[in-house]
Amino acid sequence: MAVIENDRLIERFDPKVMSLLHTLDLKARYLVEGFLDGMHRSPFHGISVEFSEYRDYQPGDDLRHLDWQLYARSNRLCIKKYTQETNVRVYVVIDTSGSMRYRGSEAWGSKLEVSKTLAVALTSMMLRQNDAVGLLTHQEPCEAATFIRPSQKQSQFNTILQQLQGMSAAGSPRLTDLLQHMIRLIHRRSIVLFFSDLQEESDGITKAFQQLKFLGHECMIFQVLDRDELEFPFSEPAVFRDLENGDRRMIDPTGARARYLERFEAFMDEYRDLFHSLEMPHCVVRTDTEPWEPLTLFLKERRRLM
């Protein structure tokens, strides 16, 4: 496992700098470059130099790995396979429920903006590794899921980037529906990178994750939360509005804070227990801190699956 130079990463992942980068592409490139610069050695080796065998070309394969000399001799399109080739199909799945719009005063982006930035950064990293990357999300006002099939082509980065740039969070909870779309659309055993605040109470969520595990998918859960949700730092009475159903309620934080934190910790414990029982890596991503932890988790799990 590569060693991380934490001081350097913290300097590069300054949330103040991230907040000044106004486009998703800029933020993602800043994130990737800072992360890779913080490594003593790069985790991306591409395809090994040790040749193993040929396999037939499949649509979506990187043309750089075609053996043109073999094609000239036999008129066959073949890809060179190597002993360390571990290309996989990866799906980026993002929750766009209304609660993902929230952005506290200390955050460098809303929960959705942070999710999109990390998703683009990870997409870039995976395409460097010659993995096939796809996208699944659910966007208003359409009832159907937005689905981009996995591909290894370099043009896939722009395809996914354009979709994410136009994505917004709105409407009622749709996490259960999104998980059901995953089960229907993802047939081959794949890696799933799942971004959500998981703020939806439903037995269907637990059953869906259990079914994904049963089907053999490797799921990594990135639970994106704001400092306000984790710490409830409010001190003055205020009107709180539900971003998903629009309900408003006057709350005095002095009396409500202890009860809120107790219920929130119970809510978190339920998900920790669920993902532990399913052996799914679970990373809490705070929108007010440096986002290097989810990238480190991804690399750690990527190596474990190789």
C-alpha beads as a LAMMPS data file, in Angstrom:
LAMMPS data file: protein, C-alpha beads

306 atoms
305 bonds

1 atom types
1 bond types

-500.0 500.0 xlo xhi
-500.0 500.0 ylo yhi
-500.0 500.0 zlo zhi

Masses

1 110.0

Atoms # bond

1 1 1 0.000 0.000 0.000
2 1 1 1.296 3.443 -0.862
3 1 1 2.197 5.718 2.017
4 1 1 0.386 9.038 2.211
5 1 1 2.176 12.249 3.140
6 1 1 -0.628 13.704 5.250
7 1 1 0.804 17.213 5.642
8 1 1 1.166 17.602 1.911
9 1 1 -2.309 16.301 1.258
10 1 1 -3.842 18.668 3.791
11 1 1 -2.083 21.556 2.086
12 1 1 -3.369 20.521 -1.347
13 1 1 -6.871 19.697 -0.099
14 1 1 -7.470 23.043 1.552
15 1 1 -11.296 23.436 1.551
16 1 1 -10.865 27.187 1.035
17 1 1 -9.050 26.521 -2.231
18 1 1 -11.648 23.948 -3.254
19 1 1 -14.432 26.474 -2.703
20 1 1 -12.712 28.946 -5.039
21 1 1 -12.667 26.474 -7.921
22 1 1 -15.957 27.121 -9.663
23 1 1 -16.215 24.242 -12.131
24 1 1 -16.606 20.556 -11.423
25 1 1 -13.783 19.674 -13.807
26 1 1 -11.333 22.040 -12.084
27 1 1 -12.218 20.754 -8.627
28 1 1 -11.854 17.126 -9.697
29 1 1 -8.479 17.701 -11.387
30 1 1 -7.250 19.604 -8.325
31 1 1 -8.313 16.690 -6.156
32 1 1 -6.679 14.009 -8.301
33 1 1 -3.426 15.913 -8.838
34 1 1 -3.114 16.717 -5.149
35 1 1 -3.814 13.126 -4.161
36 1 1 -1.329 11.609 -6.595
37 1 1 1.309 14.207 -5.696
38 1 1 0.945 13.083 -2.083
39 1 1 1.911 9.507 -2.890
40 1 1 5.470 8.250 -2.487
41 1 1 4.745 6.060 -5.503
42 1 1 1.893 6.150 -7.949
43 1 1 -0.787 3.457 -7.496
44 1 1 -1.489 3.553 -11.237
45 1 1 0.753 1.248 -13.200
46 1 1 -1.532 0.690 -16.167
47 1 1 -1.135 -2.736 -17.717
48 1 1 1.809 -4.843 -16.614
49 1 1 4.806 -5.248 -18.897
50 1 1 4.666 -9.023 -18.450
51 1 1 2.713 -10.419 -21.402
52 1 1 0.293 -13.272 -20.655
53 1 1 -2.030 -14.003 -23.590
54 1 1 -4.337 -12.563 -26.217
55 1 1 -8.074 -12.109 -26.017
56 1 1 -10.545 -11.040 -28.692
57 1 1 -11.305 -7.342 -28.982
58 1 1 -14.581 -6.235 -27.379
59 1 1 -16.412 -2.953 -28.141
60 1 1 -15.233 -0.344 -25.638
61 1 1 -11.695 -1.748 -25.252
62 1 1 -8.863 0.776 -25.426
63 1 1 -7.472 0.700 -28.991
64 1 1 -3.986 1.422 -27.662
65 1 1 -3.740 -2.202 -26.530
66 1 1 -4.601 -3.785 -29.884
67 1 1 -1.819 -5.892 -31.370
68 1 1 -1.621 -4.420 -34.875
69 1 1 1.165 -6.779 -35.943
70 1 1 -1.057 -9.767 -35.154
71 1 1 -3.884 -8.087 -37.077
72 1 1 -1.609 -7.655 -40.105
73 1 1 -0.686 -11.353 -40.020
74 1 1 -4.044 -12.923 -39.211
75 1 1 -6.704 -10.236 -39.781
76 1 1 -7.836 -10.746 -36.142
77 1 1 -8.445 -7.911 -33.691
78 1 1 -6.908 -8.988 -30.398
79 1 1 -6.035 -7.260 -27.134
80 1 1 -2.814 -8.070 -25.312
81 1 1 -3.526 -9.421 -21.836
82 1 1 -0.944 -9.159 -19.090
83 1 1 -0.487 -11.005 -15.837
84 1 1 -1.548 -8.010 -13.747
85 1 1 -4.492 -6.906 -15.879
86 1 1 -7.399 -6.400 -13.494
87 1 1 -9.811 -4.253 -15.465
88 1 1 -13.295 -4.254 -14.011
89 1 1 -16.674 -2.634 -14.557
90 1 1 -17.325 0.195 -12.117
91 1 1 -20.599 2.041 -11.585
92 1 1 -20.769 5.473 -9.968
93 1 1 -24.176 5.819 -8.297
94 1 1 -25.301 9.175 -6.854
95 1 1 -28.368 9.978 -4.765
96 1 1 -30.072 13.231 -5.832
97 1 1 -32.764 13.427 -3.154
98 1 1 -33.611 16.916 -1.932
99 1 1 -31.568 16.516 1.268
100 1 1 -28.388 16.360 -0.847
101 1 1 -28.828 20.114 -1.555
102 1 1 -27.837 21.051 1.982
103 1 1 -24.700 23.137 2.480
104 1 1 -23.706 24.415 5.911
105 1 1 -21.715 27.567 6.585
106 1 1 -18.445 25.615 7.026
107 1 1 -18.797 23.411 3.928
108 1 1 -16.867 23.858 0.694
109 1 1 -19.846 22.546 -1.240
110 1 1 -23.284 21.032 -0.840
111 1 1 -23.508 17.301 -0.208
112 1 1 -24.322 16.781 -3.888
113 1 1 -21.462 19.038 -5.042
114 1 1 -18.999 17.127 -2.868
115 1 1 -20.363 13.821 -4.190
116 1 1 -20.063 14.956 -7.806
117 1 1 -16.505 16.222 -7.301
118 1 1 -15.379 12.955 -5.744
119 1 1 -17.225 10.980 -8.437
120 1 1 -15.422 12.846 -11.241
121 1 1 -12.070 12.450 -9.473
122 1 1 -12.589 8.705 -9.049
123 1 1 -13.798 8.370 -12.650
124 1 1 -10.566 9.974 -13.834
125 1 1 -8.497 7.659 -11.638
126 1 1 -10.341 4.538 -12.812
127 1 1 -10.042 5.395 -16.496
128 1 1 -6.286 5.844 -15.969
129 1 1 -6.322 2.251 -14.716
130 1 1 -8.196 1.119 -17.863
131 1 1 -11.345 0.210 -15.952
132 1 1 -14.756 0.541 -17.590
133 1 1 -16.746 3.244 -15.791
134 1 1 -20.487 3.908 -15.914
135 1 1 -22.960 6.179 -14.127
136 1 1 -26.386 5.671 -12.581
137 1 1 -28.508 8.375 -10.989
138 1 1 -32.097 9.571 -10.801
139 1 1 -32.912 13.107 -11.916
140 1 1 -36.095 15.165 -11.742
141 1 1 -38.492 15.436 -13.480
142 1 1 -37.902 12.080 -15.189
143 1 1 -39.136 9.005 -13.358
144 1 1 -36.651 6.724 -15.105
145 1 1 -33.030 6.443 -14.037
146 1 1 -30.240 8.181 -15.941
147 1 1 -27.898 5.391 -17.016
148 1 1 -24.538 5.559 -18.817
149 1 1 -23.128 2.147 -19.677
150 1 1 -19.552 1.420 -18.551
151 1 1 -16.805 2.047 -21.074
152 1 1 -13.005 2.234 -21.091
153 1 1 -12.902 4.897 -23.791
154 1 1 -11.275 8.172 -22.812
155 1 1 -14.319 9.998 -24.191
156 1 1 -16.276 8.382 -21.345
157 1 1 -14.829 10.953 -18.945
158 1 1 -16.448 13.848 -20.804
159 1 1 -19.716 11.926 -21.145
160 1 1 -19.929 11.375 -17.381
161 1 1 -18.678 14.893 -16.602
162 1 1 -21.385 16.500 -18.732
163 1 1 -24.093 14.436 -17.050
164 1 1 -22.856 15.311 -13.568
165 1 1 -22.533 19.013 -14.337
166 1 1 -26.240 19.218 -15.141
167 1 1 -27.316 17.194 -12.114
168 1 1 -29.223 18.833 -9.266
169 1 1 -30.792 17.665 -6.009
170 1 1 -34.534 18.132 -5.613
171 1 1 -37.759 16.451 -4.702
172 1 1 -38.786 13.629 -2.426
173 1 1 -36.630 10.736 -1.170
174 1 1 -35.671 8.438 -4.014
175 1 1 -32.935 6.296 -2.516
176 1 1 -35.008 3.108 -2.489
177 1 1 -35.977 3.601 -6.155
178 1 1 -32.354 4.246 -7.095
179 1 1 -31.215 1.028 -5.416
180 1 1 -33.916 -0.933 -7.244
181 1 1 -32.738 0.555 -10.540
182 1 1 -29.231 -0.666 -9.668
183 1 1 -30.438 -4.201 -9.112
184 1 1 -32.303 -4.238 -12.437
185 1 1 -29.603 -2.607 -14.572
186 1 1 -26.313 -3.996 -13.231
187 1 1 -26.109 -7.617 -14.323
188 1 1 -22.426 -8.522 -14.388
189 1 1 -20.467 -8.631 -11.139
190 1 1 -19.214 -5.069 -10.690
191 1 1 -17.787 -2.518 -8.294
192 1 1 -20.349 0.062 -7.156
193 1 1 -19.280 3.445 -5.736
194 1 1 -22.368 4.726 -3.944
195 1 1 -22.723 8.394 -2.866
196 1 1 -25.605 9.393 -0.582
197 1 1 -26.420 10.924 2.792
198 1 1 -28.582 7.808 3.389
199 1 1 -31.208 9.974 5.065
200 1 1 -34.206 7.892 4.200
201 1 1 -35.956 5.452 6.491
202 1 1 -37.039 2.379 4.624
203 1 1 -36.753 -1.386 5.019
204 1 1 -36.336 -1.431 1.245
205 1 1 -32.881 0.136 1.570
206 1 1 -31.615 -2.671 3.806
207 1 1 -33.120 -5.337 1.545
208 1 1 -31.634 -3.722 -1.569
209 1 1 -28.107 -3.673 -0.160
210 1 1 -28.524 -7.280 0.946
211 1 1 -29.591 -8.209 -2.586
212 1 1 -26.599 -6.400 -4.114
213 1 1 -24.327 -8.403 -1.815
214 1 1 -26.113 -11.634 -2.778
215 1 1 -25.594 -10.838 -6.480
216 1 1 -21.843 -10.553 -5.878
217 1 1 -21.362 -6.816 -6.387
218 1 1 -18.590 -5.054 -4.454
219 1 1 -20.170 -1.908 -2.985
220 1 1 -18.266 0.991 -1.431
221 1 1 -20.518 3.374 0.478
222 1 1 -19.569 7.058 0.688
223 1 1 -22.010 8.648 3.146
224 1 1 -21.764 12.405 2.556
225 1 1 -22.778 14.521 5.560
226 1 1 -22.538 18.142 6.610
227 1 1 -21.016 19.306 9.900
228 1 1 -24.418 20.704 10.902
229 1 1 -25.924 17.222 10.695
230 1 1 -23.087 15.592 12.605
231 1 1 -22.696 18.162 15.401
232 1 1 -25.897 20.278 15.423
233 1 1 -23.925 23.452 16.317
234 1 1 -26.945 25.807 16.315
235 1 1 -27.550 27.988 19.370
236 1 1 -30.431 30.332 18.448
237 1 1 -34.093 29.413 17.824
238 1 1 -34.770 29.166 14.093
239 1 1 -37.163 27.753 11.516
240 1 1 -35.853 24.464 10.077
241 1 1 -37.167 23.366 6.669
242 1 1 -37.234 19.825 5.302
243 1 1 -35.572 19.960 1.878
244 1 1 -37.541 16.976 0.595
245 1 1 -41.139 17.683 1.617
246 1 1 -40.958 21.413 2.408
247 1 1 -42.233 21.097 6.000
248 1 1 -41.145 23.908 8.337
249 1 1 -40.779 23.807 12.104
250 1 1 -39.629 26.312 14.723
251 1 1 -36.981 24.681 16.925
252 1 1 -35.065 25.850 19.988
253 1 1 -31.657 24.142 19.583
254 1 1 -30.869 24.457 23.297
255 1 1 -33.506 21.933 24.232
256 1 1 -33.406 19.859 21.060
257 1 1 -29.659 19.284 20.609
258 1 1 -29.193 16.369 23.043
259 1 1 -32.223 14.505 21.700
260 1 1 -31.195 15.136 18.091
261 1 1 -27.637 13.856 18.625
262 1 1 -28.949 10.756 20.403
263 1 1 -31.290 9.931 17.523
264 1 1 -28.671 10.758 14.896
265 1 1 -26.100 8.460 16.523
266 1 1 -28.672 5.656 16.590
267 1 1 -29.352 6.322 12.897
268 1 1 -25.611 6.092 12.124
269 1 1 -25.184 2.937 14.208
270 1 1 -27.880 1.174 12.175
271 1 1 -26.010 1.825 8.945
272 1 1 -22.616 0.972 10.459
273 1 1 -24.008 -2.370 11.621
274 1 1 -25.649 -3.024 8.243
275 1 1 -22.532 -2.364 6.182
276 1 1 -20.325 -4.237 8.638
277 1 1 -22.574 -7.293 8.383
278 1 1 -22.488 -7.086 4.561
279 1 1 -18.699 -6.457 4.497
280 1 1 -19.223 -3.249 2.519
281 1 1 -16.646 -0.492 3.131
282 1 1 -18.419 2.525 4.647
283 1 1 -16.768 5.959 4.619
284 1 1 -18.333 9.077 6.160
285 1 1 -17.388 12.063 3.975
286 1 1 -17.651 15.432 5.735
287 1 1 -18.287 18.428 3.510
288 1 1 -16.160 20.701 5.715
289 1 1 -12.908 18.694 5.708
290 1 1 -10.235 17.517 3.285
291 1 1 -11.690 14.726 1.106
292 1 1 -8.598 12.504 0.920
293 1 1 -10.101 9.718 3.079
294 1 1 -12.586 8.450 0.449
295 1 1 -9.840 8.401 -2.189
296 1 1 -7.575 6.413 0.138
297 1 1 -10.412 3.982 0.880
298 1 1 -11.015 3.505 -2.831
299 1 1 -7.353 2.670 -3.506
300 1 1 -7.199 0.308 -0.537
301 1 1 -10.281 -1.590 -1.697
302 1 1 -9.154 -1.514 -5.342
303 1 1 -5.924 -3.273 -4.376
304 1 1 -7.809 -5.808 -2.263
305 1 1 -9.940 -6.743 -5.274
306 1 1 -6.998 -7.076 -7.666

Bonds

1 1 1 2
2 1 2 3
3 1 3 4
4 1 4 5
5 1 5 6
6 1 6 7
7 1 7 8
8 1 8 9
9 1 9 10
10 1 10 11
11 1 11 12
12 1 12 13
13 1 13 14
14 1 14 15
15 1 15 16
16 1 16 17
17 1 17 18
18 1 18 19
19 1 19 20
20 1 20 21
21 1 21 22
22 1 22 23
23 1 23 24
24 1 24 25
25 1 25 26
26 1 26 27
27 1 27 28
28 1 28 29
29 1 29 30
30 1 30 31
31 1 31 32
32 1 32 33
33 1 33 34
34 1 34 35
35 1 35 36
36 1 36 37
37 1 37 38
38 1 38 39
39 1 39 40
40 1 40 41
41 1 41 42
42 1 42 43
43 1 43 44
44 1 44 45
45 1 45 46
46 1 46 47
47 1 47 48
48 1 48 49
49 1 49 50
50 1 50 51
51 1 51 52
52 1 52 53
53 1 53 54
54 1 54 55
55 1 55 56
56 1 56 57
57 1 57 58
58 1 58 59
59 1 59 60
60 1 60 61
61 1 61 62
62 1 62 63
63 1 63 64
64 1 64 65
65 1 65 66
66 1 66 67
67 1 67 68
68 1 68 69
69 1 69 70
70 1 70 71
71 1 71 72
72 1 72 73
73 1 73 74
74 1 74 75
75 1 75 76
76 1 76 77
77 1 77 78
78 1 78 79
79 1 79 80
80 1 80 81
81 1 81 82
82 1 82 83
83 1 83 84
84 1 84 85
85 1 85 86
86 1 86 87
87 1 87 88
88 1 88 89
89 1 89 90
90 1 90 91
91 1 91 92
92 1 92 93
93 1 93 94
94 1 94 95
95 1 95 96
96 1 96 97
97 1 97 98
98 1 98 99
99 1 99 100
100 1 100 101
101 1 101 102
102 1 102 103
103 1 103 104
104 1 104 105
105 1 105 106
106 1 106 107
107 1 107 108
108 1 108 109
109 1 109 110
110 1 110 111
111 1 111 112
112 1 112 113
113 1 113 114
114 1 114 115
115 1 115 116
116 1 116 117
117 1 117 118
118 1 118 119
119 1 119 120
120 1 120 121
121 1 121 122
122 1 122 123
123 1 123 124
124 1 124 125
125 1 125 126
126 1 126 127
127 1 127 128
128 1 128 129
129 1 129 130
130 1 130 131
131 1 131 132
132 1 132 133
133 1 133 134
134 1 134 135
135 1 135 136
136 1 136 137
137 1 137 138
138 1 138 139
139 1 139 140
140 1 140 141
141 1 141 142
142 1 142 143
143 1 143 144
144 1 144 145
145 1 145 146
146 1 146 147
147 1 147 148
148 1 148 149
149 1 149 150
150 1 150 151
151 1 151 152
152 1 152 153
153 1 153 154
154 1 154 155
155 1 155 156
156 1 156 157
157 1 157 158
158 1 158 159
159 1 159 160
160 1 160 161
161 1 161 162
162 1 162 163
163 1 163 164
164 1 164 165
165 1 165 166
166 1 166 167
167 1 167 168
168 1 168 169
169 1 169 170
170 1 170 171
171 1 171 172
172 1 172 173
173 1 173 174
174 1 174 175
175 1 175 176
176 1 176 177
177 1 177 178
178 1 178 179
179 1 179 180
180 1 180 181
181 1 181 182
182 1 182 183
183 1 183 184
184 1 184 185
185 1 185 186
186 1 186 187
187 1 187 188
188 1 188 189
189 1 189 190
190 1 190 191
191 1 191 192
192 1 192 193
193 1 193 194
194 1 194 195
195 1 195 196
196 1 196 197
197 1 197 198
198 1 198 199
199 1 199 200
200 1 200 201
201 1 201 202
202 1 202 203
203 1 203 204
204 1 204 205
205 1 205 206
206 1 206 207
207 1 207 208
208 1 208 209
209 1 209 210
210 1 210 211
211 1 211 212
212 1 212 213
213 1 213 214
214 1 214 215
215 1 215 216
216 1 216 217
217 1 217 218
218 1 218 219
219 1 219 220
220 1 220 221
221 1 221 222
222 1 222 223
223 1 223 224
224 1 224 225
225 1 225 226
226 1 226 227
227 1 227 228
228 1 228 229
229 1 229 230
230 1 230 231
231 1 231 232
232 1 232 233
233 1 233 234
234 1 234 235
235 1 235 236
236 1 236 237
237 1 237 238
238 1 238 239
239 1 239 240
240 1 240 241
241 1 241 242
242 1 242 243
243 1 243 244
244 1 244 245
245 1 245 246
246 1 246 247
247 1 247 248
248 1 248 249
249 1 249 250
250 1 250 251
251 1 251 252
252 1 252 253
253 1 253 254
254 1 254 255
255 1 255 256
256 1 256 257
257 1 257 258
258 1 258 259
259 1 259 260
260 1 260 261
261 1 261 262
262 1 262 263
263 1 263 264
264 1 264 265
265 1 265 266
266 1 266 267
267 1 267 268
268 1 268 269
269 1 269 270
270 1 270 271
271 1 271 272
272 1 272 273
273 1 273 274
274 1 274 275
275 1 275 276
276 1 276 277
277 1 277 278
278 1 278 279
279 1 279 280
280 1 280 281
281 1 281 282
282 1 282 283
283 1 283 284
284 1 284 285
285 1 285 286
286 1 286 287
287 1 287 288
288 1 288 289
289 1 289 290
290 1 290 291
291 1 291 292
292 1 292 293
293 1 293 294
294 1 294 295
295 1 295 296
296 1 296 297
297 1 297 298
298 1 298 299
299 1 299 300
300 1 300 301
301 1 301 302
302 1 302 303
303 1 303 304
304 1 304 305
305 1 305 306
